[in-house]
Amino acid sequence: MYIPDYHERERLRNIGFSAPTIRRLCALRSQYGKSEMDLPALDQHHLEFARWLVVHRKLTEEIN
């Protein structure tokens, strides 16, 4: 199971997570492994393009 360091645990506690919830989050993180978390963040250009698509109604949550 993934074990967060002291600073991560404190940050979670400070925003209101209880100890049992933190344990469940750690178990969930372990279940998904590192592959999902190691993906590089989208670069700024991709994010700007995605925003443009939403603003111009080319991308919505509707299913046609």
N, C-alpha and C positions, 0 to 999 in steps of 0.2 A: 504494500500500500504506500502511496505517496505520503511523505511526511513534510509538511511545510516548515520552514525555519521559524525562528522566534519572531522575526519582524513580520512575516506573513501572517502568523497566528494572531499577533497583536493587532495588526491592521484589520483582520476579519472581526476580532472581538470589538474593536473600537467602532466599527460601523454597525454593530448590533447582532452579529452571529453568535449563537450559543455554542458551547463545546460540542454537544452532539451533532449539531449542524455542520460544524467545521470537520468533524470526523467523517460525516456522510459525503461532504464535498471532496475530501481527500480520497475516499474510496471511489467516488465517481471519476475523479481525475485519473486514478490508477487504471480504472476500467478502460478508459479511452486511450490510455498510453500517451506517449510523447508525440506520436506522429501528427495528431491534430494540432497540438500546440506549437510544434516546431515549424509549421508552415510560415513562410515569410509574410509579413503584412503587405497588403496591396499598396502599391506606390501611389503617390498623390495624383498622378494623371488618371489612373484607373478610378479613383474615388471621385474626381471631378467629372469624369465622363458619366459615371453612374448617377451623380446628382443631376447632370444635364438631362439624362434620360428621364428621370423622375419629374423634373420641372417641366419638361416638354411633353409629358404624358406618353412617352414611348415605353416606359417601364412602370407597371403597376402590380398590385397584388391580385388583381382580378384575373380569373381564368376564363378565357374565351373559348 
